[in-house]
Amino acid sequence: MAAPAELIPAGEVIACHTVDDWNNKFKAAKESNKLIVIDFTATWCPPCRFIAPIFVELAKKHLDVVFFKVDVDELNSVAKDFEVEAMPTFVYMKGEEKVDKVVGAAKDEIVAKLEKHSQVASA
């Protein structure tokens, strides 16, 4: 099995397409002790397509945060585990704990919560 650092590249949005892939990478991310932000998205969702390039830019700027993209149609069971009911939904995790959530393509709110929790994470 790859080392966590190999599974979790900094500055990238990690897309998972199978439950096994998700489980391995999410476990490695939790073990990294970094803030995790998961973008629950769908290809048919216009707000999801709007926010996707912004999410990529955030990943490039915040190298101390792990960014995931989960397509709710591909990984429906993962979306259910996180009680996702609308797209896009952004879930903020620290280890096993869900620390925050943003529903909708609200760029300012996504950035504010990212900055709030990444500062807490590195304090």
N, C-alpha and C positions, 0 to 999 in steps of 0.2 A: 504494500500500500504506500502511496506517495506521502511524503511529509506534509503537515498542514500548510507550510509556506508554499509548497508547490500547488496545492489545491486552491489556495486563496491568494490569487495575485493582487497586489496593490494597484490602485488606479484604474481598475476595470469593473464593469458590471458583470457579475457571474450569472449566466443563464443556465438553468438546469432543465433538462428535457425528460428525465426519468426520475422516478421516486428514489431509486438507488443512488443516482448521481446527487440528488438533493440531500438525501440522508448523509452521505459521505462528506459533502462539502459544507453542509450546515453544521455537522458535528465538529469539523475542523475549525470552522469560523467561531463556534462557541468556545472551543478550547483556546483560541487565540486571545481571548479576553478583550476583544475589540468590540466597539459598538457595531451592531449589524442593522442594516436597513434593507427591508425586503419590499420590492415593488411588485404587487400583485396586479397583473395586467391581462389584456386580451387583445388579439390582433384586430378584432372587429370594433374596438372601442376608440372613438376619435379623441377623447381627452387623454387616453393612454398614449396614443401616437404623438400628441402634442407635448407631453411631459417627458417622453423617453429620451430625447437628446439633452434635455436639461439634467436628467438623472445621470447620464453618461458624463457630463461636464462636472457634476458634483463629485462623482467617483474619482475623476482625475485630480480634483483639488484636495479632497479629504483622504489622504493615503492611510490615515489611521482608522478608517472605517471600512467595513466589509459591505459591499453592495450586491444584492441579489435581485434577479428578475425572474418571476415565476408566472408563466402563462396559466391562467386558471382553467383553461380548457385542456391543456396537456397534463397538469398536475392538480386535478380537481380535489383529490384527497388532501393535499397539502393546504389548499385554499380553505377547505372545510376545517382542518385542524386549527387554523388561525381565525376562523369565524368571519371570513371575508364575504361580504354581501354585495359590494359594489366595486366597480373598477374606475380608476385605479385606487388601490388602497396601499398605503405605505405603513409597514409595521416596523417599529424600532425595538431591538432586543439587546439585552446585556446579559450574556450567559443564557440561563434558562428563563430569565424574567422578561416579559413584555413590558417595556417602559413607556411606550407611547404609540400613537396611531394617527394617521391623517387619511381621511377619505376624500378623494377628489384630486384634481390636478392643480392644487393650490400651492404654487411655487414658493411664495413667501413663507407659508406655514411649514412646508417641507424643509426649507432651508433653516428656519428659526429652530425647529425641533432638532434638526441635525446638529446645529451648532450648540444648542443647549446640552444635548446628551453626549456629544463628543467631548465637550469641555469637562463634563462630570466624569466621563470615562477616563480621561487622561489626568484628572486631579488626584 
